[in-house]
């Protein structure tokens, strides 16, 4: 009997412990669900606007690649970069606006789907978004917001990215779209061991200035390339082996100052071919995605503030009235 009582007491203790654990787990799950309900809309808006920006920017960069336009193309390259960033910013902002309306959206006609977090709901929302986006492009307010987003996004991108060159592909014969840190080159001479060590650190941190790769050994890339700077490979070789008279002559004929940029071996091989053949070779890159996502988040934040904090937004907008391009 005594053993039975001990066993029943132990079983009751276990059941009580399990009950307390279940209650605690249920409470934690409940809190997690509340957190999800609170933060999910913001996460959805951020993900949608960021995706819209990155995809649009990549399509625009691919179009520039096909058209032979690079970050080194005079005038047209700058205009293409501004248009690419502005278009991506405008689409990111419009996406944020549409996603914020999802909870109260109406089902378009002739689209049959279930409401709520169901398979049908997951199908319905993209269709509704497409329907409303196409309809809203004819709206004067939407057009105004698109222009504001394009200007705001372009300015932020240009300031944080030191220009819009990262929105374009690189020309292998010129400083790349991702060019950042560099070292002063000693004329036509190749990089020293100390310089290569520093350039290797640049490569590891920022990647190849043409394609963004961080793999392999670094190449000290002369910019402009020796053949372009000195007029021929023979002239570059003469400069490496020349006397002070050669250096004076190079100064008189205004040989440009060269710098070393970190470059990967595949891009170095492509550059050798381009310079030797006198051809134009463009290189795609996947860089500046973080910058693009940051711009998209700031554009989305503008719409979020305008919708959920209208008074504070209006106060800030009034202060910016003296800066027409910054009025948002």
Buried (B, 14 or more C-beta within 10 A) or exposed (E): EEEEEEEEEEEEEEEEEEEEEEEEEEEEEEEEEEEEEEEEBEEBBBBBBBBBBBBBBBEBBEEBBEEEBBBBBEEBBBEBBBBBBBBBBBBBBBBBBBBBBBEEBEBBEEEEBEEEEEEEEEBBBEEBBEBBBEEBEEEEEBEEBBEBBBBBBBBBBBEEBEBBBBBBBBBBBBBBBBBBBBBEBEBBBBBEEEBBEBBBEBBEEBBBBBBBBEEEEBBBBBBBBBBBBBEEBEBBEBBBEBEEEBEEBBEEEEBEEBBBBBBBBBBBEBBEEBBEEEEBBBBBBEBBBEBBBBBBBBBBBBBBBBEEEEEEBEEBBEEEEEEEEBBB
